Amino acid sequence: MVDIATRVHNHKWKIDPIVRSLIDTDFYKLLMCQSVFRNKRDTHVTFSLINRSTSVPLAKMIDEGELREQLDHVRSLSLTRGESTWMRGNMFYGKRQMFRPDFMEWFENLRLPAYHLERKGDQYELTFEGSWPEVMLWEIPALSILMELRGRAVLNRMGRFEMQILYARAMTKLWEKISRLRELEGLKIADFGTRRRHSYLWQDWCVQAMSEGLGDKFIGTSNCLIAMRDDLEAVGTNAHELPMVYSALAEGDEALRRAPYDVLADWQEEHSGNLRIILPDTYGTAGFLANAPDWLAGWTGIRIDSGDPATGAENAINWWKSRGEDPTEKLVIFSDGLDVAKIEELHRQFSGRVRVSFGWGTLLTNDFRGLVKDDALAPFSLVCKAVSAEGRPTVKLSDNPEKAMGPASEIARYKRVFGVGEQERMAVVV
Amino acid sequence: MVDIATRVHNHKWKIDPIVRSLIDTDFYKLLMCQSVFRNKRDTHVTFSLINRSTSVPLAKMIDEGELREQLDHVRSLSLTRGESTWMRGNMFYGKRQMFRPDFMEWFENLRLPAYHLERKGDQYELTFEGSWPEVMLWEIPALSILMELRGRAVLNRMGRFEMQILYARAMTKLWEKISRLRELEGLKIADFGTRRRHSYLWQDWCVQAMSEGLGDKFIGTSNCLIAMRDDLEAVGTNAHELPMVYSALAEGDEALRRAPYDVLADWQEEHSGNLRIILPDTYGTAGFLANAPDWLAGWTGIRIDSGDPATGAENAINWWKSRGEDPTEKLVIFSDGLDVAKIEELHRQFSGRVRVSFGWGTLLTNDFRGLVKDDALAPFSLVCKAVSAEGRPTVKLSDNPEKAMGPASEIARYKRVFGVGEQERMAVVV
């Protein structure tokens, strides 16, 4: 039976919105946003969308008008009362009132700032400028809009049953992955796939399938809206943007050298337990760990987000040992380019030696590889990063030179300051 | 948004009915019913459900109470006004008023007669007794109820996502078959899968997928309800029950020998064109064709429903030639145990030599083979047949002794009367 009101309501849509909530974003964005709101509220930054997969001609596939409609729609959103209640009252990482009243008041009144969109050849140049805590919230919606519009461009050409089969195949593919993961004793895995998801509905399906298929082994989702609606744990800690902006703001080499640790000192004031996770690779993991102050070795764990993950974990273990810490009590979170085979391998290699956990991203929520002609739905490498702070360029090196970002002269300077030598080049999967 | 009325309505259901309409049946049942109504209205018959797959212990899997509820529900059904309008007004096989007013009046007032259900070991004995035109309409609902209840028994143990994946896999499987069939130039194929379908909803999905995937190559469905709702051609001609009952009623060997032709003489009075399809195998194809009157060679085509299909078609071609007919103008309908590989092979072998058409049954609407543990959803060989008429046993020989039915002494007599010698045994797939 048709629900007439729903149908009429749907007909009224000007657009079919891709992002329908300000908390349809990663939990760590909100944590970081609060930290920035507290410590660097007035910092002026520029974020920019960068398509690392130049073979995907986004501007040829996506209509500029449609893209603007979607971005404009995000600017019309504000926190709903229910979302606000959830953020204020829900327990996150075992803690109540994770988000403080002053931050919540600010967030409740927030509308996202203007965007600048320009077509450059077959790509779009999409940038956001303004105060850091506002601009940073554009990252996830901008990415998911571009990813989903590209998907829609492909789907628009398909018949109804053809499309149903496409999803049937994608579901089957994920379920087969889940069936393999179910076999891993003691597995802990979370969804980190918001930014490059196929779509909101698809991510929600993937999360629920993980939940039914893995039971306790599935420990939560980084997506706040899905966590709220499906009553799951919202998970995530912090990301590269903090050290990148702190470093760009640093006056002189000595301050630059200290910047990545300053970030974590600020973080430590606010967070304890499983939120004390080191992300060491922004300017090379080896140097970061070697020069780290002792209090950092007391943190709960580390997130490995670039370079060879097994090497990264072994280095962390050795580092903890060298600082007199017991690795078996430490948490290692793998979050870079994961798929089932890699998860199985890392789980086998590190279970028992450290506490292992996985943040599974793009190949959880957007694995349509091989399902349509010319692989037109394969995920691609789109990022949205802070490119400058107070007019100074940001730099990211990471443990894979393919992921390095920033002006060449600044990259050279950072390499010198952080003592980064030769790095192994690895293809960026997604 | 929830449609509250629909949801409350659903909650009120005593049962979830498997058969919801008297025209959720095969078109040929209705055609035959009208023929019987006209020619043998008062004949007293017994139909009986026979599970040829004794390895499927239906009585252990299906609750007797639930089975009775479903059967009782069918007895509560009567033709709706819309269904009646469709039958009276729709064009079938290019003809209006295929169903005559006197038949329609009778059908509009019909309720299906009582059933007799008894558990015998791990199987159910389910029989229907009464006047032929009433009892014969039990065949399809009885079969689809048993098939679906057995499926539900398996599905009840599954989780929500596990179940969704099951259907995703089954959809993908069918779509891959459709993609192969799409390549066959000049293909004509229909759905003949009502009786052993997985469920009504699934059959409807399969039919719509065929319709989108094959376009003009898909020529219709045998299911009247689906044909009506999806605006498709309802297709089908006649079946073994006509010669089986006519033969049981025959007095003496000479009348028995004539009975299968008497059926078609009655049929010819009513039907022309593509409805003049010979079903020659009830008592052996070879003898049937050899002894057939010349007017039968003038019929439009033949349906091959047992034995090796290629041999059956070659024999038909030779027979037409021997009677001075042009085989390229004749229609050969293959309808026994078909799946894609066999369809491809037969299409290749006979295209151009005759007009070829396929009635695809169980492996269209119930191919869940290999999709669950222990293959618990694989289709199985359930039939519902006329077993006696006016107290005399019916007999079927067919071109495969594995499909023979009836008391041994009568089988021997029929073999003698119809001159059936050695037959090749072939496994019955479904």
Interface residues (C-beta under 8 A of the other chain):
Chain A: M1 V2 D3 A5 T6 H9 G159 R160 F161 E162 Q164 I165 Y167 A168 R169 M171 T172 W175 Q208 A209 E212 G213
Chain B: M1 V2 D3 A5 T6 H9 G159 R160 F161 E162 Q164 I165 Y167 A168 R169 M171 T172 W175 Q208 A209 E212 G213
